[in-house]
Structures are given as C-alpha cells and as structure tokens.
Amino acid sequence: MLVLTRKLNQTIVIQDNIFIKIVEIADGSIKIGIDAPKEILIYREEVFEEIQKENRRAAELPQNLDLTELMKGA
C-alpha cells in the first residue's frame, strides 16, 4: 500500500485520468473529492462489501429458478 501525506486542497493523480482531492478536514474526518471517468466504479468499502455479499448470495440461487412462480408471490 502506498501511503501519501496531503494537505487541504492538494490532489493525488492516478494514471492520467483519476484525481483525488482533499476538500475538507474537520473533526477527525476528511472529505475527499474524486474525479474519474464514468466507467470507473468507485464505492466506499462498506458498500463494496455489501455488493460482493449480495453477488455471492445471488450466485447461490438455483440455476433452474422459475421466475413466473416467484412473481406470483409478489
């Protein structure tokens, strides 16, 4: 892991198209702004973990699932 020190309004550049800027520092919290192409998916870690959990759960569903039967219960 690369660890960098930045001050307010300073930026980190990744490749030539991702910019991470320190926009606010207050009360033990840091706000960052991320400017990246739309095709780059950016998540907070806890959101990413939930997505991965749901993906694993969905992958465990039976392959011969009858969606019409599921829709009847909706």
N, C-alpha and C positions, 0 to 999 in steps of 0.2 A: 504494500500500500504506500502510495506517495502521500506524504503529509506536507502541506504548504501553509505558510502564515500569510494572511491577507488582512488588510485594514479596510475600514469603511470606504465604499465606492471603488475598491480595487477589483480587478477581474482576473479570472483564470481562463485560458483558452485551451480547448481540446480539439485536436486536429486543426482545421481552419474554419469550422462551422458551428462550434458549440462554445458559448460564452457563459461563464458562471460569475455573477457579480454579487458582492456583499452589499446589500441595500440598507440594512438596519442592524444595529447591535443595541439591545436593551434588555435589562432584567434577566440576564443569564441566557438569553435567546438570540439567535442570529437569523435574520431573514436573508435568503438568497434569491436572486433572480436568475433564471436560466433561459437563454436564447438559443434555440436549437431548431433544426429542420423539423417539420411536422411528422416526418416518417420515423423520427427518433422517439421512442416511447420513454417517458420519464414518470416514475412513480416514487412516492415515499415508500420506504422499506416495508412498513406495516401493511400498506395497500398491496404492494407487490406480493407479499407473503400470502395474503388472503386470496389473491387471484390464483396463485400457484396451488393453494389448497383446494379451491373450487375446481380448477382444471383437473387435479388428481381425482377428486370425487366424481366429476363427470366422466372421466375415463373408465371408472369402475362400473358404470351403468351397463346393463346387459346390451349386447350388440343388436339383438332382435327385438328391441323395445317397440311396442305398438303405440305410436303417438295418438292414434284415434281413441284408444282406451283411456289414455291419460287426459285427453281433452274432455271426455265425458264427465270426469270428476271436477272439472274447473267451473 
